[in-house]
Amino acid sequence: MAILFQEKDRTFTLQTEKSTYQMKVDRLGVLLHTYFGAATDASDYSYRIVKGDHGYCSQLGDAVEDRTYSMDYYPQEYPVYGTGDFRITALRAAKAGCVPSLDLRYVGHEIRDGKYALPGLPAMFANPDDRDVQTLEITLKDVREELYVKLLYGVFEKRNIITRAAVIENRGSAAFALHRCMSMSLDFLEGGMDLIHFYGKHAMERQFEREAVRHGITEIGSQRGYSSHHHNPFVILCDRDASEDFGGCYGISLVYSGSYRIQAELDQFDSLRVTCGISDEEFVWNLEKGGSFTAPETVLCYSPDGLTGLSQCIQRAYLRNLIRSPWKDRKRPVLVNNWEGTYFDFNADKLLQIAEQAADIGLDMLVLDDGWFGRRDSDKSGLGDWYVNEKKLGCTLKELVDRINGLGLQFGIWVEPEMVSEDSDLYRAHPEWALTIPGRAPNRGRDQLVLDLSNREVVAYIKETLHSLLDSANIAYIKWDMNRTVDNVYSAADPKMSQGEIRHRFLLGLYEILGSLRESHPDLLLEGCAGGGGRFDAGMLYYEPQIWCSDNTDAIERLRIHCGTSFGYPMSAVSAHVSACPNHQNGRVVPFKTRGICAMQGSFGYELDLSRLSEEEKAEAKRQIRIYKDHCELFQQGDYYRLASPFENRDYAAWSYVSQDRGTASLSVVYTDQHANAKPIRIRWKGLAEDAVYDVDGARCTGAALMHGGMVLPMPACNYDSFMVCIHRIS
Ligand code: GLA
């Protein structure tokens, strides 16, 4: 059983195959956190809390006789502001005109089979044949007020995943304002860990950074209204000596795409508290009498098997239990996107010229990017006017799509529905639909404004527009973009509403639209995008099985971007394309072969004018497409291994995929530097079957030899050379 409540000790023990998580209701009804780590038995781990009379640590009112009892150092499950705990807390709420002060105690719990859902929010789910998933709901209540907190836990026993969320209910007669409402808090009694997080910027997302957690508060987050290029809402806490293959690692991933905050506080006794949830920077939620607020889900994963073990657990769990789209199990189309090939300068003839080449080299789909709608010949106008510019195209959208379909290709299209250009029919008709502060010139980003998705009318308009676009032609794929920060947050829709709610209501509106598309067009393949990989998070993955990973298409910089992304997300979610050289972002020239190998790390495609390829490049593209299609299942469903990290190794990056049955595998190497009189490079495969014999380019090698003796790599013959081999088991 995944969840065990022991009446005698009043402990809740959550078991997965590789981890154990425990809480205890203490004598005063406070819910303590007693253990999270390697799988162990259901003993009462509260003995680990060593009590003492610590100076300047106050007692709760009903514990006053015991000076060793203090919230200021007790590990708690959902610490609140107002109990004398001066560390970061999970919940801060107050009645009008009062200072925030709560004191939550246990009132009951329920254990049930299956996984809880969060209305209106993305969350992990159990498939009909998952028998190992249970939910625990613990109810806490303030000692004085009718304010209830439901802590939700989803335990995926076989996947080694525990999810958490919180629902706050006001059953009293007066309104409360929530000033901070985190999805979860985790207390570690021994805080000597490293924090790994993924920072970045536009065109250089998810860069790996590892440092020892220091005293005080370390924080990563986004106040930008989207999860952001700058910090990803996925972090790892690990043993100081944890490596790819060894050591305890905790993954913490927020299933949310808006502003967020993850904080880690190492306290006076070297205990560590980590909180994760919606950013409280501009957040004030008005919790009326009878109202409730749901904090989004956090996914927790403990791996005793190092960083590779952690990544693989999360990747499998997301592929199976987070991504809703049926595309998670389907072969993704290999496509060509016209953006870097034509930018805004195209018409139907040009697109058909690209489509003919695409069909010739074996591609599956043409994606028409920005510039097909309204008056959109540059990024200064047209957003919001989602009707096709027939004058520019020279035909209707349906005519274009039919002709592309006639060449044997599917058709995909770009949209950016959350935005509006001031120079658009939509803005002229509804200026009040944009988020702007009254009386103040709005901040602009890429010359566009953000639509107010907290406004029901705007949500209805976007849904209707998208549905009629999808009905107008045979569209198999949508690239959903979002190209600026959300600021100047003021909604004109309901002046009585707390403006501190708008950011979150925006996300609820966005999720509602994406959810309605999933329902009305379940087979539509949605690809996410936000100026590249600015919204690469578990929340979007729920709706979008793949996400354009970066606007940086340089194969060499992509090595780092892909590697950073691989820590917390499945590689099939990483959309990656071969683009032209010199590269449009950094001017680098990389062999066509290497560009292909790098892009095959994720969901593969091309982003250039195919009609400009040389015969040699075309032949190479055909070869790449064949390799990708032949090994699609391996790349999309196989286990991914980081063999040489581009963050640590100057000379090359290497990775491999191994199929679930270990029958096929691939190894890819990209050389990032080269030397005279160079030392030989040997690389060890991982994850193969020791006793199997594999065919390696005609040679017979045992799994043991490939993993322990390793493989000697060819030396690079030119700048940014690369090497890829696919092997299969022969006995
Ligand atoms: C963003 C995307 C690009 C492209 C352009 C179009 O920058 O990340 O891939 O779609 O918008 O304007």
Residues whose N, C-alpha, C, O or C-beta is under 5 A from the ligand:
A	BS01	GLA	W339 D369 D370 C529 A530 G531 G532 D551
